[in-house]
């Protein structure tokens, strides 16, 4: 994810918490109830960081701003528990080291390229892993780690062995 995209996403999340996103053209809309009060409660460093994010948002092309506003509106319309889960995931993501964040973004990009059927299969598999016991989950993660260490040739050889066993 590019720096500008990260800034834009941060701006959108910040906008959910405090923001004054413009609704039409360049004229900002009136701040949501309590936004000024929430802003004034921030430390000077937090206020400046929010201003920086807002400036970064304003520097984006209008199409990207519109896309982010639309995403923000969808986020605001979600049930509170789902919105909170998304915000917790975002905060967790932000705490990852840069290399791990890059890996997550690459994997997510590959996930989005999958067919809807394959994405549904992946979601079901992930749900099954998350619902499994800690011991089973640890075993799965260890197998995944070992799988990733294999060369493409070793992976293909193991896939072929698995296919042959399934045929029997």
C-alpha positions as CSV (number, residue, x, y, z in Angstrom):
1,X,0.0,0.0,0.0
2,X,1.5,3.3,-1.0
3,X,2.1,6.0,1.6
4,X,-0.6,8.2,0.2
5,X,-3.1,5.3,0.4
6,X,-2.1,4.6,4.0
7,X,-2.5,8.3,4.8
8,X,-5.9,8.3,3.0
9,X,-7.1,5.3,4.9
10,X,-5.9,6.9,8.2
11,X,-7.7,10.1,7.2
12,X,-10.9,8.1,6.7
13,X,-10.6,6.4,10.0
14,X,-9.8,9.7,11.7
15,X,-12.7,11.2,10.0
16,X,-15.0,8.6,11.6
17,X,-13.7,9.6,15.0
18,X,-13.5,13.3,14.7
19,X,-13.6,14.6,11.1
20,X,-15.3,17.2,9.1
21,X,-15.4,15.7,5.7
22,X,-16.6,17.9,2.9
23,X,-20.0,16.8,1.5
24,X,-20.0,18.7,-1.8
25,X,-17.3,20.5,-3.7
26,X,-14.6,22.2,-1.6
27,X,-17.0,23.7,1.0
28,X,-16.7,21.7,4.2
29,X,-19.9,20.7,5.9
30,X,-20.7,21.6,9.4
31,X,-18.9,19.3,11.8
32,X,-20.9,16.5,13.3
33,X,-22.3,17.1,16.8
34,X,-19.5,17.0,19.3
35,X,-16.6,16.9,16.7
36,X,-15.2,20.3,17.8
37,X,-15.4,19.2,21.4
38,X,-13.7,15.9,20.7
39,X,-11.0,17.7,18.7
40,X,-10.3,20.2,21.5
41,X,-9.9,17.3,23.9
42,X,-7.0,15.9,21.8
43,X,-3.4,16.8,22.8
44,X,-1.7,19.4,20.6
45,X,0.3,16.5,19.0
46,X,-2.9,14.6,18.2
47,X,-4.5,17.7,16.8
48,X,-1.5,18.4,14.5
49,X,-1.5,14.7,13.4
50,X,-5.2,15.0,12.6
51,X,-4.6,18.2,10.6
52,X,-1.7,16.5,8.7
53,X,-4.1,13.6,7.8
54,X,-6.7,16.1,6.7
55,X,-4.2,17.9,4.5
56,X,-3.1,14.5,3.0
57,X,-6.8,13.7,2.4
58,X,-7.3,17.1,0.7
59,X,-4.3,16.5,-1.5
60,X,-5.8,13.3,-2.9
61,X,-7.5,13.3,-6.3
62,X,-11.3,14.0,-6.1
63,X,-12.1,10.5,-7.2
64,X,-10.1,9.0,-4.4
65,X,-11.6,11.4,-1.9
66,X,-15.1,10.4,-3.1
67,X,-14.2,6.7,-2.7
68,X,-12.9,7.3,0.8
69,X,-16.1,9.3,1.7
70,X,-18.2,6.4,0.4
71,X,-16.2,3.9,2.4
72,X,-16.6,6.1,5.5
73,X,-20.3,6.4,5.0
74,X,-20.6,2.6,4.7
75,X,-18.6,2.3,7.9
76,X,-20.9,4.7,9.7
77,X,-24.0,2.8,8.5
78,X,-22.7,-0.5,9.9
79,X,-24.0,-2.0,13.1
80,X,-21.9,-0.7,16.0
81,X,-20.4,-4.1,16.8
82,X,-19.2,-4.6,13.3
83,X,-17.8,-1.1,13.0
84,X,-16.0,-1.6,16.3
85,X,-14.5,-4.9,15.1
86,X,-13.3,-3.2,11.9
87,X,-11.7,-0.4,13.9
88,X,-10.0,-2.9,16.2
89,X,-8.7,-4.8,13.2
90,X,-7.4,-1.5,11.8
91,X,-5.7,-0.6,15.1
92,X,-4.1,-4.1,15.3
93,X,-2.9,-3.8,11.7
94,X,-1.4,-0.4,12.4
95,X,0.6,-2.0,15.3
96,X,2.2,-4.6,13.0
97,X,5.8,-4.0,11.9
98,X,6.1,-2.6,8.4
99,X,7.2,-5.9,6.9
100,X,4.3,-7.7,8.3
101,X,1.9,-5.0,7.2
102,X,3.3,-5.3,3.7
103,X,2.8,-9.1,3.8
104,X,-0.8,-8.7,5.0
105,X,-1.6,-6.2,2.2
106,X,0.0,-8.5,-0.5
107,X,-2.0,-11.5,0.8
108,X,-5.2,-9.4,0.9
109,X,-4.6,-8.3,-2.7
110,X,-4.2,-11.9,-3.8
111,X,-7.4,-12.8,-1.9
112,X,-9.3,-10.0,-3.7
113,X,-8.1,-11.5,-7.0
114,X,-9.7,-14.9,-6.2
115,X,-13.1,-15.9,-7.6
116,X,-16.1,-15.3,-5.3
117,X,-16.3,-19.1,-4.8
118,X,-12.7,-19.4,-3.8
119,X,-13.0,-16.4,-1.5
120,X,-16.0,-18.1,0.2
121,X,-13.9,-21.3,0.6
122,X,-11.1,-19.3,2.1
123,X,-13.5,-17.5,4.5
124,X,-15.0,-20.9,5.6
125,X,-11.5,-22.4,6.2
126,X,-10.4,-19.3,8.2
127,X,-13.6,-19.5,10.2
128,X,-13.0,-23.2,10.9
129,X,-9.4,-22.4,12.1
130,X,-10.6,-19.5,14.3
131,X,-13.2,-21.7,15.9
132,X,-10.8,-24.6,16.5
133,X,-9.1,-25.3,19.8
134,X,-5.9,-23.5,20.5
135,X,-4.0,-26.7,20.1
136,X,-5.5,-27.4,16.7
137,X,-4.9,-23.8,15.6
138,X,-1.3,-24.0,16.7
139,X,-0.9,-27.3,14.7
140,X,-2.4,-25.6,11.6
141,X,-0.1,-22.6,11.9
142,X,3.0,-24.9,12.3
143,X,1.9,-26.8,9.2
144,X,1.4,-23.5,7.3
145,X,4.9,-22.3,8.4
146,X,6.4,-25.6,7.1
147,X,4.5,-25.3,3.8
148,X,5.7,-21.8,3.2
149,X,9.3,-23.0,3.7
150,X,8.9,-25.6,0.9
151,X,10.1,-24.8,-2.6
152,X,7.5,-24.7,-5.4
153,X,8.7,-28.1,-6.7
154,X,8.3,-29.7,-3.2
155,X,4.8,-28.2,-2.9
156,X,3.8,-29.6,-6.2
157,X,5.2,-33.0,-5.4
158,X,3.2,-33.0,-2.1
159,X,0.0,-31.9,-3.9
160,X,0.4,-34.7,-6.4
161,X,0.9,-37.2,-3.5
162,X,-2.2,-35.9,-1.8
163,X,-4.2,-36.2,-5.1
164,X,-3.1,-39.8,-5.5
165,X,-4.2,-40.6,-2.0
166,X,-7.6,-39.0,-2.5
167,X,-8.1,-41.2,-5.6
168,X,-7.6,-44.4,-3.7
